[in-house]
């Protein structure tokens, strides 16, 4: 029984995977924000591309 308790305590104290979990959570939040504001982002990017196209020589 002590062996199982020691293994369980070691498992709880292991912080090796926390960095990966933090990165995944950040990615999930960024994707959620991008989905929430997808229409505004699309309009903004389209405006930037239109500005670039209008400033090119020959237009």
C-alpha positions as CSV (number, residue, x, y, z in Angstrom):
1,X,0.0,0.0,0.0
2,X,2.8,2.4,0.8
3,X,4.2,1.7,-2.7
4,X,1.0,2.9,-4.3
5,X,0.8,5.9,-2.1
6,X,4.3,6.9,-3.0
7,X,3.6,6.5,-6.7
8,X,0.4,8.5,-6.4
9,X,2.2,11.3,-4.6
10,X,5.0,11.3,-7.2
11,X,2.4,11.6,-9.9
12,X,0.8,14.6,-8.2
13,X,4.1,16.4,-7.7
14,X,5.3,15.8,-11.3
15,X,5.1,19.2,-13.1
16,X,6.7,18.2,-16.4
17,X,3.5,18.4,-18.4
18,X,2.3,21.7,-17.1
19,X,4.2,23.7,-19.8
20,X,2.5,21.8,-22.5
21,X,-0.9,22.2,-20.9
22,X,-0.3,26.0,-20.6
23,X,0.6,26.3,-24.3
24,X,-2.5,24.3,-25.3
25,X,-4.7,26.5,-23.2
26,X,-3.3,29.6,-24.8
27,X,-3.8,28.2,-28.2
28,X,-7.4,27.3,-27.4
29,X,-8.1,30.8,-26.1
30,X,-6.6,32.4,-29.2
31,X,-8.6,30.2,-31.5
32,X,-11.8,30.9,-29.5
33,X,-11.2,34.7,-29.8
34,X,-10.4,34.4,-33.5
35,X,-13.7,32.5,-34.0
36,X,-15.6,35.1,-32.0
37,X,-14.3,38.0,-34.1
38,X,-13.8,36.2,-37.4
39,X,-16.1,38.7,-39.3
40,X,-14.3,41.7,-38.0
41,X,-10.9,40.1,-38.6
42,X,-11.9,39.2,-42.2
43,X,-13.1,42.8,-42.8
44,X,-9.8,44.2,-41.3
45,X,-7.6,42.0,-43.4
46,X,-9.6,42.7,-46.6
47,X,-9.2,46.4,-45.9
48,X,-5.4,46.0,-45.5
49,X,-5.1,44.1,-48.7
50,X,-7.2,46.7,-50.6
51,X,-5.0,49.5,-49.3
52,X,-1.9,47.6,-50.4
53,X,-3.5,46.9,-53.8
54,X,-4.4,50.6,-54.3
55,X,-0.9,51.8,-53.4
56,X,0.8,49.6,-56.0
57,X,2.0,51.3,-59.1
58,X,-0.2,50.9,-62.1
59,X,-3.5,51.1,-60.3
